[in-house]
Amino acid sequence: MLMVPPTVRVFLATAPCDMRRSFDGLAALVQEQLGEDPFAGGLFIFRNRRGDRIKALFWDGQGYCLFYKRMERGTFVFPKPQAGKVSISVQQLALLLEGLDWQRLPARRALKVQAAA
């Protein structure tokens, strides 16, 4: 399980990438395609074409960390490729890593909060 502090900014690269890329190749994608600084402490999530594999890149202050996950069945839920990059919360990331539809989280939580108030 990947433990991510709630203050970390999480970005999804919506276009599929070559999963053969490693630390430096993914860091270059962060700069060139996402327009972000890979050393700024963000967590960057990349997917393959089929959507059954993801890689996460994170700079911890001393070096890059790389997380790789492959789904045995099913695929990860990602937004459409034309979006470029999408920022999500750490809670949505946890759902994504479990293979669940994280895009439904904000609407459901908002309804529960309104009903309780």
C-alpha positions in Angstrom: 0.0 0.0 0.0 1.2 3.4 -0.9 1.0 5.9 2.0 0.7 9.5 0.8 0.4 12.5 3.2 -2.8 14.4 2.6 -0.9 17.6 1.8 0.8 16.1 -1.3 -0.5 17.3 -4.7 -1.4 14.4 -6.9 -1.5 14.7 -10.7 -2.7 12.2 -13.3 -1.2 12.3 -16.8 -4.2 11.4 -18.8 -2.4 10.4 -22.0 -1.0 6.9 -22.0 2.8 6.7 -21.8 5.5 4.2 -22.5 5.8 2.0 -19.3 9.4 1.3 -20.1 10.3 4.8 -19.0 12.0 5.0 -15.6 12.9 7.8 -13.2 14.5 10.3 -15.6 12.1 9.6 -18.5 9.1 10.1 -16.4 10.6 13.3 -14.8 11.0 14.6 -18.4 7.4 13.9 -19.1 6.4 15.8 -16.0 8.3 18.8 -17.3 7.5 18.6 -21.0 3.9 17.3 -21.1 2.5 18.3 -17.8 4.3 21.6 -17.3 5.1 20.8 -13.7 8.3 20.7 -11.7 9.1 17.1 -10.7 11.2 18.4 -7.8 8.3 20.3 -6.2 7.0 17.4 -4.1 4.0 16.4 -6.3 3.1 12.8 -7.0 2.7 12.1 -10.7 0.7 9.1 -12.0 1.1 7.7 -15.4 -0.8 4.9 -17.2 -0.3 2.5 -20.1 -2.5 2.2 -23.2 -4.6 -0.7 -21.8 -5.1 1.1 -18.5 -4.1 -2.0 -16.4 -0.7 -0.6 -15.3 0.3 2.6 -13.5 3.6 4.2 -12.4 3.8 6.9 -9.8 6.8 9.3 -9.6 7.6 11.3 -6.4 10.6 13.4 -5.4 11.2 12.9 -1.6 13.9 15.5 -1.2 16.8 13.0 -1.6 15.9 11.2 -4.8 13.0 9.9 -6.9 10.7 7.2 -5.7 8.9 5.0 -8.3 5.7 3.0 -7.5 4.4 0.5 -10.1 1.1 -1.4 -10.0 -0.5 -3.9 -12.4 -4.1 -4.9 -12.2 -4.7 -8.6 -12.6 -8.3 -8.0 -13.8 -9.9 -4.8 -14.9 -8.4 -1.4 -15.5 -7.7 1.8 -13.6 -10.2 4.6 -14.0 -8.6 7.6 -15.7 -10.2 10.7 -17.3 -10.3 11.1 -21.1 -6.8 11.7 -22.7 -7.6 15.2 -24.0 -7.6 16.6 -20.5 -3.7 16.6 -20.4 -3.4 16.5 -16.6 -5.8 16.3 -13.8 -5.3 17.1 -10.1 -6.9 14.7 -7.6 -7.0 14.4 -3.8 -5.1 11.8 -1.8 -8.5 10.1 -1.0 -9.3 9.9 -4.8 -5.8 8.4 -5.3 -6.5 5.6 -2.8 -9.7 4.7 -4.7 -7.8 4.8 -8.0 -5.2 2.4 -6.7 -7.9 0.0 -5.7 -9.4 0.1 -9.2 -12.5 2.0 -8.1 -14.2 4.9 -9.8 -12.7 7.8 -7.9 -14.5 10.4 -10.0 -17.8 9.8 -8.1 -16.2 10.6 -4.7 -16.7 14.4 -4.5 -20.4 14.3 -5.5 -21.3 11.6 -3.0 -19.4 13.3 -0.1 -21.0 16.7 -0.9 -24.5 15.1 -0.7 -23.8 13.4 2.6 -22.3 16.6 4.1 -25.4 18.7 3.0 -27.8 16.1 4.4 -26.1 16.0 7.8 -26.0 19.8 8.1 
